[in-house]
Amino acid sequence: MQAGLHPPSRLLLIDDVVTSGTTIMACAIKLALAFPGVPVSAFALARVQSTGNPDRVLDPIIQRVTVAGQRCKREALA
């Protein structure tokens, strides 16, 4: 970090589309390593939907991305 700059209080990743979440998770991990203790969140404009009702693709949803082997998985939060 450059001299005179203050560390951020939180970080927000922004992506256009999330499929499994693997790319956004990799970015979040790198940021967490660079800024220990700083909360990292993410926002995506769209998501790939492989199951469920396709009529609800544009409905907002909050999900958690977790590591699952070499890729990631998304889980809906209640």
Summary of the structure (lengths in Angstrom):
residues: 78
radius of gyration: 14.7
end to end distance: 37.3
largest distance: 50.9
contacts: 147
relative contact order: 0.24
helix: 21%
strand: 36%
